[in-house]
Amino acid sequence: MTIKRALLKEPLFHFLLIGALIFLADSMLASERKELILVDQSSIDYLVKQQEKLSLRSYSDEEIDQLIEAYIEDEILYREAYKRGLNQGDTRMRRNMILKLRGLMVAEIDAPSEAQLKDFYQNNLERYTAPEQFQVDHLYLSDENHSSKDLLEKLNQGADFRALSESYLKTYGQSSIDVPRSELASLFGEQAARFIVETDSSEWMGPFASSNGVHFVRRTGYTPPQVATIDQVIDYLPMDWQSEQVRQLIDAELERVRENYNIIVERSK
């Protein structure tokens, strides 16, 4: 007890104790001073739904994490741009402010060497891979009432679908169109798009309803992804390489300012 009493009377002990309390209080208040970025489940659901609708597949937990991180990154850049006054005179404010800030972050980057371009090409082959293409025959009707009950049977017996189809965007009058996976849903609706992707049949199938009307589709072919040679993309490589350097600069700046934000992700798994 004597040692404890002596310690409590020691001025240095009091100084250290007060300092520790101040540090603790400052640490607790620091998070409150940070700007809040809240990513709730409804926001996450919206992001995921939009991407899955385009890609016609479900996203993994890792891919969802990447979507959330991209959203947080844009939110940080938007707020930092606002702090720097980049919203002045800008009518399409949010996106343009983000683009302006990205531009301000870019230092002068030297032109890449031939060796750097070759390495970049080899390490980023996915960038230079043409997406898979689906060859599709398409019969479009603006209203399901225009479709007879035996239309599907007639199509599979060889009826001329081009004579039966109404005019619809670029598909009208073409016996077969090449469509990347990302455009299938917007052209034919989600149900028809899933059939085109998943079927092994060359038979007609339908009717598939979409917000545009009614669709009968037949998958007639498939072209797998094609990797371009370095000679085919050589004109684009310097710009892509420089874009990658810019990406690294932006990442470094985001890392620097990220500590100024209190980021909360409310995600149920």
C-alpha atoms as a printed R data frame, in Angstrom:
    type eleno elety resid chain resno       x       y       z
1   ATOM     1    CA   MET     A     1   0.000   0.000   0.000
2   ATOM     2    CA   THR     A     2   2.892   2.324   0.789
3   ATOM     3    CA   ILE     A     3   4.270   1.966  -2.743
4   ATOM     4    CA   LYS     A     4   0.840   2.597  -4.309
5   ATOM     5    CA   ARG     A     5   0.298   5.710  -2.185
6   ATOM     6    CA   ALA     A     6   3.711   7.000  -3.111
7   ATOM     7    CA   LEU     A     7   3.002   6.377  -6.780
8   ATOM     8    CA   LEU     A     8  -0.304   8.206  -6.591
9   ATOM     9    CA   LYS     A     9   1.441  11.236  -5.107
10  ATOM    10    CA   GLU     A    10   4.108  11.248  -7.846
11  ATOM    11    CA   PRO     A    11   3.603  14.269 -10.235
12  ATOM    12    CA   LEU     A    12   5.054  12.319 -13.186
13  ATOM    13    CA   PHE     A    13   2.443   9.621 -12.708
14  ATOM    14    CA   HIS     A    14  -0.324  12.230 -12.765
15  ATOM    15    CA   PHE     A    15   1.135  13.729 -15.955
16  ATOM    16    CA   LEU     A    16   1.274  10.354 -17.705
17  ATOM    17    CA   LEU     A    17  -2.231   9.469 -16.564
18  ATOM    18    CA   ILE     A    18  -3.689  12.740 -17.835
19  ATOM    19    CA   GLY     A    19  -1.819  12.299 -21.124
20  ATOM    20    CA   ALA     A    20  -3.192   8.788 -21.521
21  ATOM    21    CA   LEU     A    21  -6.736   9.982 -20.857
22  ATOM    22    CA   ILE     A    22  -6.385  12.799 -23.382
23  ATOM    23    CA   PHE     A    23  -5.025  10.377 -25.989
24  ATOM    24    CA   LEU     A    24  -7.903   7.961 -25.321
25  ATOM    25    CA   ALA     A    25 -10.507  10.694 -25.557
26  ATOM    26    CA   ASP     A    26  -8.970  12.033 -28.766
27  ATOM    27    CA   SER     A    27  -8.951   8.560 -30.293
28  ATOM    28    CA   MET     A    28 -12.613   8.078 -29.404
29  ATOM    29    CA   LEU     A    29 -13.576  11.452 -30.849
30  ATOM    30    CA   ALA     A    30 -11.469  11.034 -33.993
31  ATOM    31    CA   SER     A    31 -13.919   8.580 -35.543
32  ATOM    32    CA   GLU     A    32 -16.743  11.007 -34.818
33  ATOM    33    CA   ARG     A    33 -14.871  13.799 -36.595
34  ATOM    34    CA   LYS     A    34 -14.417  11.673 -39.692
35  ATOM    35    CA   GLU     A    35 -16.947  11.953 -42.496
36  ATOM    36    CA   LEU     A    36 -19.325   9.017 -42.552
37  ATOM    37    CA   ILE     A    37 -19.682   6.851 -45.643
38  ATOM    38    CA   LEU     A    38 -22.509   4.384 -45.096
39  ATOM    39    CA   VAL     A    39 -23.059   1.543 -47.554
40  ATOM    40    CA   ASP     A    40 -26.248  -0.167 -46.413
41  ATOM    41    CA   GLN     A    41 -27.756  -3.409 -47.633
42  ATOM    42    CA   SER     A    42 -30.266  -1.706 -49.934
43  ATOM    43    CA   SER     A    43 -27.429   0.092 -51.735
44  ATOM    44    CA   ILE     A    44 -25.488  -3.163 -52.045
45  ATOM    45    CA   ASP     A    45 -28.562  -4.995 -53.374
46  ATOM    46    CA   TYR     A    46 -29.034  -2.302 -56.029
47  ATOM    47    CA   LEU     A    47 -25.385  -2.465 -57.150
48  ATOM    48    CA   VAL     A    48 -25.433  -6.260 -57.346
49  ATOM    49    CA   LYS     A    49 -28.794  -6.411 -59.141
50  ATOM    50    CA   GLN     A    50 -27.630  -4.005 -61.835
51  ATOM    51    CA   GLN     A    51 -24.414  -5.935 -62.483
52  ATOM    52    CA   GLU     A    52 -26.024  -9.369 -62.412
53  ATOM    53    CA   LYS     A    53 -28.685  -8.212 -64.854
54  ATOM    54    CA   LEU     A    54 -25.974  -7.169 -67.304
55  ATOM    55    CA   SER     A    55 -23.786 -10.239 -66.883
56  ATOM    56    CA   LEU     A    56 -26.653 -12.777 -66.638
57  ATOM    57    CA   ARG     A    57 -25.045 -14.562 -63.724
58  ATOM    58    CA   SER     A    58 -24.837 -14.427 -59.966
59  ATOM    59    CA   TYR     A    59 -21.968 -12.558 -58.330
60  ATOM    60    CA   SER     A    60 -19.667 -14.233 -55.808
61  ATOM    61    CA   ASP     A    61 -18.955 -12.716 -52.385
62  ATOM    62    CA   GLU     A    62 -15.553 -11.608 -53.653
63  ATOM    63    CA   GLU     A    63 -17.100  -9.835 -56.651
64  ATOM    64    CA   ILE     A    64 -19.668  -8.151 -54.408
65  ATOM    65    CA   ASP     A    65 -16.814  -6.947 -52.197
66  ATOM    66    CA   GLN     A    66 -15.196  -5.436 -55.289
67  ATOM    67    CA   LEU     A    67 -18.427  -3.634 -56.219
68  ATOM    68    CA   ILE     A    68 -18.666  -2.193 -52.709
69  ATOM    69    CA   GLU     A    69 -15.032  -1.075 -52.785
70  ATOM    70    CA   ALA     A    70 -15.525   0.649 -56.158
71  ATOM    71    CA   TYR     A    71 -18.568   2.464 -54.773
72  ATOM    72    CA   ILE     A    72 -16.612   3.616 -51.703
73  ATOM    73    CA   GLU     A    73 -13.725   4.758 -53.890
74  ATOM    74    CA   ASP     A    74 -16.007   6.903 -56.058
75  ATOM    75    CA   GLU     A    75 -17.693   8.361 -52.975
76  ATOM    76    CA   ILE     A    76 -14.325   9.369 -51.502
77  ATOM    77    CA   LEU     A    77 -13.207  10.930 -54.790
78  ATOM    78    CA   TYR     A    78 -16.507  12.795 -55.085
79  ATOM    79    CA   ARG     A    79 -16.202  14.289 -51.610
80  ATOM    80    CA   GLU     A    80 -12.553  15.166 -52.080
81  ATOM    81    CA   ALA     A    81 -13.400  16.859 -55.385
82  ATOM    82    CA   TYR     A    82 -16.147  18.848 -53.675
83  ATOM    83    CA   LYS     A    83 -13.688  20.021 -51.008
84  ATOM    84    CA   ARG     A    84 -11.407  21.289 -53.762
85  ATOM    85    CA   GLY     A    85 -14.197  23.287 -55.377
86  ATOM    86    CA   LEU     A    86 -14.347  21.245 -58.563
87  ATOM    87    CA   ASN     A    87 -18.134  21.537 -58.596
88  ATOM    88    CA   GLN     A    88 -18.005  25.192 -59.627
89  ATOM    89    CA   GLY     A    89 -19.795  25.751 -62.942
90  ATOM    90    CA   ASP     A    90 -20.400  22.021 -63.407
91  ATOM    91    CA   THR     A    91 -23.931  20.912 -64.268
92  ATOM    92    CA   ARG     A    92 -23.261  17.159 -64.336
93  ATOM    93    CA   MET     A    93 -21.569  17.503 -61.028
94  ATOM    94    CA   ARG     A    94 -20.835  14.141 -59.427
95  ATOM    95    CA   ARG     A    95 -19.294  12.239 -62.347
96  ATOM    96    CA   ASN     A    96 -17.457  15.240 -63.727
97  ATOM    97    CA   MET     A    97 -16.053  16.114 -60.306
98  ATOM    98    CA   ILE     A    98 -14.680  12.581 -59.954
99  ATOM    99    CA   LEU     A    99 -13.125  12.786 -63.427
100 ATOM   100    CA   LYS     A   100 -11.640  16.211 -62.687
101 ATOM   101    CA   LEU     A   101 -10.038  14.972 -59.481
102 ATOM   102    CA   ARG     A   102  -8.620  11.927 -61.238
103 ATOM   103    CA   GLY     A   103  -7.098  14.314 -63.784
104 ATOM   104    CA   LEU     A   104  -5.557  16.503 -61.080
105 ATOM   105    CA   MET     A   105  -3.946  13.467 -59.492
106 ATOM   106    CA   VAL     A   106  -2.086  12.539 -62.652
107 ATOM   107    CA   ALA     A   107   1.558  13.514 -62.706
108 ATOM   108    CA   GLU     A   108   3.481  13.609 -65.967
109 ATOM   109    CA   ILE     A   109   4.208  10.027 -66.948
110 ATOM   110    CA   ASP     A   110   7.085   9.126 -69.237
111 ATOM   111    CA   ALA     A   111   6.406   7.173 -72.412
112 ATOM   112    CA   PRO     A   112   6.796   3.411 -71.910
113 ATOM   113    CA   SER     A   113   9.609   1.408 -73.455
114 ATOM   114    CA   GLU     A   114   8.987  -1.449 -75.887
115 ATOM   115    CA   ALA     A   115   9.865  -3.960 -73.182
116 ATOM   116    CA   GLN     A   116   7.384  -2.368 -70.778
117 ATOM   117    CA   LEU     A   117   4.639  -2.581 -73.392
118 ATOM   118    CA   LYS     A   118   5.342  -6.258 -74.073
119 ATOM   119    CA   ASP     A   119   5.256  -7.043 -70.357
120 ATOM   120    CA   PHE     A   120   2.050  -5.077 -69.962
121 ATOM   121    CA   TYR     A   121   0.406  -6.984 -72.833
122 ATOM   122    CA   GLN     A   122   1.405 -10.381 -71.427
123 ATOM   123    CA   ASN     A   123   0.193  -9.454 -67.933
124 ATOM   124    CA   ASN     A   124  -3.148  -8.088 -69.167
125 ATOM   125    CA   LEU     A   125  -4.308 -10.485 -71.863
126 ATOM   126    CA   GLU     A   126  -7.871 -10.292 -70.548
127 ATOM   127    CA   ARG     A   127  -7.996  -6.664 -71.712
128 ATOM   128    CA   TYR     A   128  -7.340  -7.736 -75.269
129 ATOM   129    CA   THR     A   129  -9.730 -10.652 -75.396
130 ATOM   130    CA   ALA     A   130 -12.855 -10.172 -77.502
131 ATOM   131    CA   PRO     A   131 -15.942 -11.361 -75.595
132 ATOM   132    CA   GLU     A   132 -17.818 -14.490 -76.500
133 ATOM   133    CA   GLN     A   133 -20.472 -13.998 -79.177
134 ATOM   134    CA   PHE     A   134 -23.817 -15.718 -79.577
135 ATOM   135    CA   GLN     A   135 -25.390 -16.100 -83.012
136 ATOM   136    CA   VAL     A   136 -29.147 -15.717 -82.655
137 ATOM   137    CA   ASP     A   137 -32.241 -15.791 -84.876
138 ATOM   138    CA   HIS     A   138 -34.944 -13.528 -83.469
139 ATOM   139    CA   LEU     A   139 -38.653 -13.132 -84.074
140 ATOM   140    CA   TYR     A   140 -40.121 -10.064 -82.379
141 ATOM   141    CA   LEU     A   141 -43.759  -9.163 -81.732
142 ATOM   142    CA   SER     A   142 -44.888  -5.979 -80.016
143 ATOM   143    CA   ASP     A   143 -47.820  -7.737 -78.345
144 ATOM   144    CA   GLU     A   144 -48.377 -11.351 -77.290
145 ATOM   145    CA   ASN     A   145 -51.876 -11.168 -78.784
146 ATOM   146    CA   HIS     A   146 -50.227 -11.080 -82.201
147 ATOM   147    CA   SER     A   147 -48.777 -14.518 -81.545
148 ATOM   148    CA   SER     A   148 -50.761 -17.621 -82.453
149 ATOM   149    CA   LYS     A   149 -50.626 -20.618 -80.131
150 ATOM   150    CA   ASP     A   150 -48.962 -22.790 -82.775
151 ATOM   151    CA   LEU     A   151 -46.344 -20.194 -83.814
152 ATOM   152    CA   LEU     A   152 -43.515 -21.992 -82.023
153 ATOM   153    CA   GLU     A   153 -44.367 -25.237 -83.789
154 ATOM   154    CA   LYS     A   154 -44.469 -23.455 -87.166
155 ATOM   155    CA   LEU     A   155 -41.053 -21.921 -86.550
156 ATOM   156    CA   ASN     A   156 -39.506 -25.272 -85.726
157 ATOM   157    CA   GLN     A   157 -41.094 -26.701 -88.875
158 ATOM   158    CA   GLY     A   158 -39.260 -24.110 -90.973
159 ATOM   159    CA   ALA     A   159 -41.580 -21.099 -91.216
160 ATOM   160    CA   ASP     A   160 -39.814 -17.907 -92.404
161 ATOM   161    CA   PHE     A   161 -39.462 -15.939 -89.169
162 ATOM   162    CA   ARG     A   162 -38.346 -12.817 -91.050
163 ATOM   163    CA   ALA     A   163 -41.725 -12.617 -92.751
164 ATOM   164    CA   LEU     A   164 -43.491 -12.930 -89.393
165 ATOM   165    CA   SER     A   165 -41.348 -10.573 -87.309
166 ATOM   166    CA   GLU     A   166 -42.190  -6.946 -86.657
167 ATOM   167    CA   SER     A   167 -39.513  -4.264 -86.845
168 ATOM   168    CA   TYR     A   168 -37.298  -4.248 -83.766
169 ATOM   169    CA   LEU     A   169 -34.036  -2.341 -83.484
170 ATOM   170    CA   LYS     A   170 -31.122  -3.869 -85.346
171 ATOM   171    CA   THR     A   171 -32.482  -7.425 -85.326
172 ATOM   172    CA   TYR     A   172 -35.160  -6.913 -87.960
173 ATOM   173    CA   GLY     A   173 -34.559  -8.649 -91.274
174 ATOM   174    CA   GLN     A   174 -31.359 -10.407 -90.193
175 ATOM   175    CA   SER     A   175 -31.229 -14.167 -90.235
176 ATOM   176    CA   SER     A   176 -28.498 -14.290 -87.607
177 ATOM   177    CA   ILE     A   177 -26.956 -11.605 -85.427
178 ATOM   178    CA   ASP     A   178 -23.787 -11.730 -83.347
179 ATOM   179    CA   VAL     A   179 -24.489 -10.574 -79.801
180 ATOM   180    CA   PRO     A   180 -22.075 -10.420 -76.844
181 ATOM   181    CA   ARG     A   181 -23.365 -11.785 -73.548
182 ATOM   182    CA   SER     A   182 -23.593  -8.281 -72.058
183 ATOM   183    CA   GLU     A   183 -26.182  -7.180 -74.666
184 ATOM   184    CA   LEU     A   184 -28.456 -10.224 -74.679
185 ATOM   185    CA   ALA     A   185 -30.758  -9.064 -71.869
186 ATOM   186    CA   SER     A   186 -31.213  -5.570 -73.291
187 ATOM   187    CA   LEU     A   187 -32.153  -6.952 -76.729
188 ATOM   188    CA   PHE     A   188 -34.300  -9.954 -75.867
189 ATOM   189    CA   GLY     A   189 -35.173  -9.669 -72.176
190 ATOM   190    CA   GLU     A   190 -33.706 -11.611 -69.276
191 ATOM   191    CA   GLN     A   191 -35.617 -14.882 -69.790
192 ATOM   192    CA   ALA     A   192 -34.692 -15.202 -73.447
193 ATOM   193    CA   ALA     A   193 -31.110 -14.182 -72.690
194 ATOM   194    CA   ARG     A   194 -30.733 -16.953 -70.126
195 ATOM   195    CA   PHE     A   195 -32.095 -19.479 -72.592
196 ATOM   196    CA   ILE     A   196 -29.621 -18.359 -75.256
197 ATOM   197    CA   VAL     A   197 -26.687 -18.650 -72.848
198 ATOM   198    CA   GLU     A   198 -27.646 -21.964 -71.284
199 ATOM   199    CA   THR     A   199 -29.180 -23.968 -74.144
200 ATOM   200    CA   ASP     A   200 -27.421 -26.566 -76.259
201 ATOM   201    CA   SER     A   201 -30.409 -26.757 -78.587
202 ATOM   202    CA   SER     A   202 -30.763 -25.107 -81.980
203 ATOM   203    CA   GLU     A   203 -34.578 -25.218 -81.736
204 ATOM   204    CA   TRP     A   204 -36.763 -22.144 -81.504
205 ATOM   205    CA   MET     A   205 -38.009 -21.282 -78.032
206 ATOM   206    CA   GLY     A   206 -40.595 -18.785 -76.773
207 ATOM   207    CA   PRO     A   207 -42.559 -16.739 -76.257
208 ATOM   208    CA   PHE     A   208 -40.356 -14.739 -73.887
209 ATOM   209    CA   ALA     A   209 -41.890 -11.522 -72.582
210 ATOM   210    CA   SER     A   210 -39.815  -8.419 -71.922
211 ATOM   211    CA   SER     A   211 -40.540  -4.742 -71.375
212 ATOM   212    CA   ASN     A   212 -40.136  -4.295 -75.158
213 ATOM   213    CA   GLY     A   213 -42.563  -6.964 -76.281
214 ATOM   214    CA   VAL     A   214 -42.516 -10.691 -77.069
215 ATOM   215    CA   HIS     A   215 -39.524 -12.653 -78.362
216 ATOM   216    CA   PHE     A   216 -38.937 -16.018 -79.978
217 ATOM   217    CA   VAL     A   217 -35.254 -16.896 -80.232
218 ATOM   218    CA   ARG     A   218 -33.050 -19.602 -81.678
219 ATOM   219    CA   ARG     A   219 -29.366 -19.969 -80.910
220 ATOM   220    CA   THR     A   220 -27.594 -20.838 -84.135
221 ATOM   221    CA   GLY     A   221 -23.961 -20.575 -83.142
222 ATOM   222    CA   TYR     A   222 -21.351 -19.589 -80.587
223 ATOM   223    CA   THR     A   223 -17.917 -17.984 -80.864
224 ATOM   224    CA   PRO     A   224 -15.651 -18.304 -77.806
225 ATOM   225    CA   PRO     A   225 -13.529 -15.401 -76.524
226 ATOM   226    CA   GLN     A   226 -10.680 -14.480 -78.897
227 ATOM   227    CA   VAL     A   227  -7.323 -13.084 -77.715
228 ATOM   228    CA   ALA     A   228  -5.871 -10.381 -79.981
229 ATOM   229    CA   THR     A   229  -2.199 -10.571 -80.904
230 ATOM   230    CA   ILE     A   230   0.165  -7.856 -79.712
231 ATOM   231    CA   ASP     A   231   0.456  -6.556 -83.283
232 ATOM   232    CA   GLN     A   232  -3.320  -6.068 -83.410
233 ATOM   233    CA   VAL     A   233  -3.364  -3.894 -80.283
234 ATOM   234    CA   ILE     A   234   0.037  -2.205 -80.446
235 ATOM   235    CA   ASP     A   235  -1.525   1.209 -81.140
236 ATOM   236    CA   TYR     A   236  -3.553   1.014 -77.925
237 ATOM   237    CA   LEU     A   237  -0.868  -0.319 -75.589
238 ATOM   238    CA   PRO     A   238   0.862   3.014 -74.727
239 ATOM   239    CA   MET     A   239  -2.433   4.603 -73.658
240 ATOM   240    CA   ASP     A   240  -3.438   1.535 -71.657
241 ATOM   241    CA   TRP     A   241  -0.040   1.375 -69.988
242 ATOM   242    CA   GLN     A   242  -0.271   5.030 -69.000
243 ATOM   243    CA   SER     A   243  -3.788   4.466 -67.678
244 ATOM   244    CA   GLU     A   244  -2.395   1.772 -65.419
245 ATOM   245    CA   GLN     A   245   0.222   4.182 -64.078
246 ATOM   246    CA   VAL     A   246  -2.555   6.692 -63.405
247 ATOM   247    CA   ARG     A   247  -4.470   3.966 -61.560
248 ATOM   248    CA   GLN     A   248  -1.510   3.442 -59.263
249 ATOM   249    CA   LEU     A   249  -1.276   7.182 -58.542
250 ATOM   250    CA   ILE     A   250  -4.981   7.317 -57.724
251 ATOM   251    CA   ASP     A   251  -4.682   4.300 -55.431
252 ATOM   252    CA   ALA     A   252  -1.873   6.007 -53.538
253 ATOM   253    CA   GLU     A   253  -3.917   9.202 -53.135
254 ATOM   254    CA   LEU     A   254  -6.975   7.243 -51.991
255 ATOM   255    CA   GLU     A   255  -4.866   5.466 -49.411
256 ATOM   256    CA   ARG     A   256  -3.665   8.835 -48.133
257 ATOM   257    CA   VAL     A   257  -7.119  10.426 -47.695
258 ATOM   258    CA   ARG     A   258  -9.077   7.304 -46.772
259 ATOM   259    CA   GLU     A   259  -8.223   7.708 -43.090
260 ATOM   260    CA   ASN     A   260 -10.300  10.900 -43.082
261 ATOM   261    CA   TYR     A   261 -13.487   8.880 -43.551
262 ATOM   262    CA   ASN     A   262 -15.441   6.621 -41.236
263 ATOM   263    CA   ILE     A   263 -16.633   3.880 -43.615
264 ATOM   264    CA   ILE     A   264 -19.432   1.584 -42.495
265 ATOM   265    CA   VAL     A   265 -20.624  -1.297 -44.683
266 ATOM   266    CA   GLU     A   266 -23.885  -2.857 -43.485
267 ATOM   267    CA   ARG     A   267 -24.000  -6.085 -45.413
268 ATOM   268    CA   SER     A   268 -25.926  -9.211 -44.523
269 ATOM   269    CA   LYS     A   269 -24.531 -12.441 -45.941
